[in-house]
Amino acid sequence: MSYRIVSDSSSNLLEFKGNEHYTTVPLKIMVDGVEFVDQKGLDTSALVNAFEHSTKDSTSCPNAGEWMEAFGEADEVYAVTISSNLSGSYAACVMAKEQFEVEHPEVKVHVFDSKATGGSMQLIIEKIAECKEAGMSFEETVDAVNEYYKHTKILFLLESLGNLSKNGRVNPAVAKVASFLGIRFLGKASEEGTIQQASIARGAKKAFATLYNEILKMGYNGGKLRLSHCLNPDQAHKMKDELLAKFPGADIVVDNCTGLCSYYAERGGMIVCFEIKD
């Protein structure tokens, strides 16, 4: 049975090396009338520079038609989206699934609401691939991934809440106070996939230590960890080194935020997603 894994581009995984079954559908960022498509080749530095000096910017999610086109001709389709409480991508994907199954009743489609973004979606994608490589059925794969995902967490350390505030993702008053006081915001995902405050810290050094301690506090014990950053490679690799010092041989991958995550994480932001031991 052939299969396809499809994610929206907020996964920060535009290519899944070694897996020909994977593809993405792009979100878009509109900045002062210029559209930045979140796909391979996007200059995220140019995007960040643009929105930092913009007067009007916004984002848009893939439509149902784009999702359906990405489903291709596989017998099984596994779609992974950004949290349904942060974007319309999940709703569009569900609409695509329903229409696709009408047109192709022999095909099985499942949509995973990551209730997060970035590396959390990557962990789901990797787990789907592992299940299929192990020869698991469609139903077994869905059950295994849903169970696995209960044992993952996401944290994000942000230097600015400006774009999250403008787009209704966090309270504008909180964003203004944080900016005025020079506070770094450490956030996490609620069970519903909304943004919650985990902690705050003043200054880069204290914020880094707070993030490191929160990763351990939430149960990371040396399993998979996926860290995406927005134009902040030094701090991202420093975090990787600190964690490897405590957990030698841990599966830790550092990568760049692509367009959508760069827009919301903003310059200096980091998104950390990891497995936990209950």
C-alpha positions in Angstrom: 0.0 0.0 0.0 1.4 3.4 -1.0 1.2 6.3 1.5 1.8 10.0 1.6 2.6 12.2 4.6 1.6 15.9 4.1 2.2 18.8 6.5 1.6 22.5 6.3 4.8 24.5 6.2 4.6 25.5 9.9 6.4 22.2 10.6 9.6 23.8 9.5 10.3 20.6 7.6 10.1 21.4 3.9 12.1 18.3 3.0 12.2 14.9 4.9 15.5 13.5 3.8 15.4 9.8 2.9 11.6 9.8 2.7 10.0 10.2 -0.8 6.5 10.0 0.6 6.6 13.4 2.2 5.5 16.8 1.0 4.3 20.1 2.3 1.7 22.8 1.5 2.7 26.4 2.1 1.3 29.0 4.3 1.7 32.6 3.1 2.8 35.8 4.8 1.7 39.1 3.3 3.9 42.1 4.2 2.9 45.6 2.9 1.4 44.0 -0.2 4.3 41.6 -0.9 3.5 37.9 -0.5 6.1 35.6 1.0 5.3 31.9 0.2 6.6 29.6 2.9 8.3 27.1 0.7 11.8 26.0 -0.2 14.0 29.0 -1.3 12.2 31.6 0.8 14.7 34.1 2.3 13.6 34.2 5.9 16.1 36.9 6.7 14.4 39.1 4.1 11.0 38.2 5.5 12.0 39.1 9.0 13.6 42.4 7.9 10.4 43.2 5.9 7.9 42.6 8.7 10.0 44.4 11.3 9.6 47.6 9.2 6.1 46.9 7.9 2.9 48.9 8.4 0.6 46.0 7.6 1.1 42.3 7.6 -0.9 39.1 7.9 -0.8 35.4 7.3 -3.0 32.9 5.4 -3.3 29.2 5.4 -3.4 26.6 2.6 -6.9 26.1 1.1 -8.7 22.8 0.7 -7.7 22.6 -3.0 -4.0 22.9 -2.1 -4.3 20.1 0.5 -6.2 17.8 -2.0 -3.5 18.3 -4.6 -0.8 17.4 -2.1 -2.6 14.2 -1.2 -1.6 12.8 -4.6 -2.4 9.3 -5.6 -1.5 7.3 -2.5 -3.7 4.6 -0.9 -3.2 6.2 2.5 -2.7 9.9 3.4 -1.5 11.2 6.8 -1.9 15.0 7.1 -0.3 17.0 9.9 -1.3 20.6 10.7 -0.5 23.5 12.9 -2.8 23.8 16.0 -6.4 24.2 15.0 -6.6 27.0 17.6 -3.8 29.0 15.9 -4.8 28.7 12.2 -7.5 27.7 9.7 -5.1 25.1 8.2 -6.6 22.2 10.1 -10.2 23.2 9.1 -9.1 23.5 5.5 -7.4 20.1 5.6 -10.4 18.4 7.1 -12.6 19.9 4.4 -10.1 18.5 1.8 -10.1 15.1 3.5 -13.9 14.9 3.3 -14.1 15.9 -0.3 -11.1 13.7 -1.3 -12.7 10.7 0.3 -15.9 11.3 -1.7 -14.0 11.5 -4.9 -11.6 8.6 -3.9 -13.6 6.3 -1.6 -10.8 3.7 -1.8 -8.3 6.1 -0.2 -7.9 6.4 3.6 -7.1 9.9 5.0 -6.4 11.0 8.5 -5.7 14.5 9.7 -3.6 15.0 12.8 -4.1 18.3 14.7 -0.7 18.8 16.2 -2.1 21.3 18.7 1.3 23.0 18.3 3.7 23.8 15.5 7.3 23.4 14.4 9.2 20.4 15.8 6.0 19.0 17.4 4.8 18.4 13.9 8.2 17.0 12.9 7.9 14.4 15.7 4.5 13.3 14.4 5.8 13.1 10.9 8.8 11.0 12.0 6.6 8.7 14.0 4.3 8.1 11.0 7.3 7.2 8.8 8.6 4.8 11.5 5.2 3.1 11.7 4.9 2.7 8.0 8.5 1.4 7.7 7.5 -1.2 10.4 4.7 -2.4 8.2 1.8 -1.1 10.4 -1.7 -0.7 8.9 -3.5 2.6 8.5 -5.5 2.1 11.7 -2.4 0.9 13.7 -0.4 3.9 12.5 -3.1 6.4 13.6 -3.5 4.8 17.0 0.3 4.6 17.6 0.9 8.2 16.6 -2.0 9.5 18.7 -0.6 7.6 21.7 3.0 8.7 21.0 2.0 12.3 20.8 0.7 12.3 24.3 4.4 12.0 25.4 5.7 15.1 23.7 5.9 18.8 24.7 6.6 22.2 23.1 8.2 25.3 24.6 9.0 28.5 22.8 11.3 31.4 24.0 10.4 34.7 22.4 12.1 38.1 22.5 9.0 39.8 21.1 5.3 39.1 21.1 4.5 41.7 18.6 3.2 39.6 15.7 1.4 37.1 18.1 -0.4 40.1 19.6 -1.3 41.7 16.3 -2.9 38.5 15.2 -4.8 37.8 18.4 -2.7 34.9 19.6 -1.7 36.6 22.9 -3.1 39.4 25.0 -1.9 42.8 23.6 -1.5 44.1 27.1 0.9 41.3 28.0 2.9 42.0 24.8 3.2 45.7 25.6 4.3 45.1 29.2 6.9 42.5 28.0 8.3 44.8 25.4 8.5 47.8 27.8 10.3 45.8 30.5 12.5 43.9 28.1 11.1 40.5 29.2 11.6 37.3 27.3 8.4 35.2 27.1 8.6 31.4 27.7 5.5 29.8 26.4 4.0 26.4 26.1 0.9 24.8 24.4 -2.3 24.1 26.4 -4.1 20.8 25.9 -6.4 22.7 23.4 -3.4 24.0 21.4 -3.5 27.6 22.6 -0.5 29.6 23.9 0.1 29.6 27.6 2.8 31.4 29.6 5.2 29.0 31.2 7.6 31.6 32.7 9.2 35.0 32.0 12.8 36.2 32.3 14.7 39.4 31.9 17.9 39.3 29.9 19.2 36.7 27.4 21.3 34.8 30.0 18.5 34.3 32.4 16.1 33.4 29.7 18.4 30.7 28.3 18.7 29.2 31.8 15.0 29.4 32.3 14.3 27.5 29.0 16.9 24.9 29.8 15.5 24.2 33.3 11.9 24.1 32.0 12.8 21.5 29.4 14.1 19.3 32.2 11.2 20.1 34.5 8.7 19.1 31.8 10.3 15.6 31.6 12.9 15.6 28.8 15.2 12.7 29.5 17.4 12.4 26.5 15.0 11.3 23.8 14.2 13.1 20.5 14.4 16.9 20.6 13.8 19.3 17.7 14.9 22.9 18.1 14.0 25.6 15.5 15.3 29.1 15.7 14.6 32.4 14.0 18.0 33.9 13.1 19.5 32.8 16.4 21.9 29.9 15.6 24.4 30.6 18.4 21.9 30.3 21.2 20.2 27.3 19.5 23.4 25.4 19.2 24.5 26.4 22.7 21.2 24.9 24.0 21.9 21.7 22.0 25.4 21.5 23.5 24.1 22.0 27.0 21.6 19.3 26.6 24.1 16.9 25.0 26.4 17.5 28.0 23.7 16.1 30.2 22.3 13.5 27.8 25.2 12.3 25.6 24.0 10.6 22.5 20.5 12.3 22.6 18.7 12.7 19.2 18.8 16.5 19.0 18.3 18.4 15.7 18.7 22.1 15.3 17.2 23.8 12.2 16.0 27.2 11.0 12.4 28.4 11.3 10.8 28.7 7.9 8.4 31.5 7.0 5.4 31.1 9.2 7.3 30.2 12.3 9.8 33.0 11.7 6.8 35.4 11.5 5.5 34.4 14.9 8.7 33.5 16.7 10.3 36.8 15.4 14.0 37.5 15.5 15.8 35.6 18.2 12.9 33.2 19.0 13.4 29.5 19.6 10.9 26.7 19.5 11.8 23.5 21.3 9.8 20.3 20.9 10.7 17.0 22.6 9.7 13.6 23.9 9.1 13.1 27.6 9.2 10.2 30.0 6.1 9.9 32.1 
